[in-house]
């Protein structure tokens, strides 16, 4: 897994054919980092985590779950 910092956002990468997108949460009151996974034009899952590396890990786990 890659290590990210908030300086590297927004972040996009492809993992097992799925696109991962991570950005700072646009809700300034809740903070954190939002993530989403998609394939083509379909968003398959998304979430919110407090740390950017937790968001990336959650996206990887969601993809692994979709693949199983």
N, C-alpha and C positions, 0 to 999 in steps of 0.2 A: 504494500500500500504506500502511496506517495504521502509525504508530509507536506501540508499546506500551511501557509500563513495568510493572515488577512490581507497582506500586500498582494497576494496572487489572485484576488477575486475581481470579477467573477471567474469561476473555473469551469472548464468544459473538458471532458475526456470521454473516451469510448472504452467500455469494459465488456467483453464477451458479446459484442455486437449491439450493446445498449449504450445510449448516450446519457451521461451524467452531467448535470448542471448544478453548480453550487454558487450561491450569492449571499450577501448580507441580507438579513431579514428586512424587507421594506417597512415593516411596522416598527417605528422608532421606539415605541413603548415596551415592546416585548423583547427586542434585540435578538441575538442568536443568528443562526445561519439556516437558510432554507435550501433544500435539495430536491431534485426531481430526476426521475429516470424516464427515458422515452425510447421508442423505436419507431423510426419514421415520424409520422405526424401524431402518434398516439402517446400521451403521457400515461405511464403505467403505475407509477407510485410517486409519492412525495412526502416530505416531512420537514421537521424543524428541530434543530439541535442547538445546544448552548455553545459548543466549540466547533470550529471548522473541521477539524480532523474527525470528530464524532459524526458530523454530517457525511463525510466521505465514507467512513466505515459503514454507516447505516445504508447508504446507497449501494455499496458493494454487497452487503448482506441481503438487501431487498432483491438485487439481481440474482444472487445465488439461490434465493428462495424461489424466484420465478423459473429458474433453470431446473430445479429439482422436481 
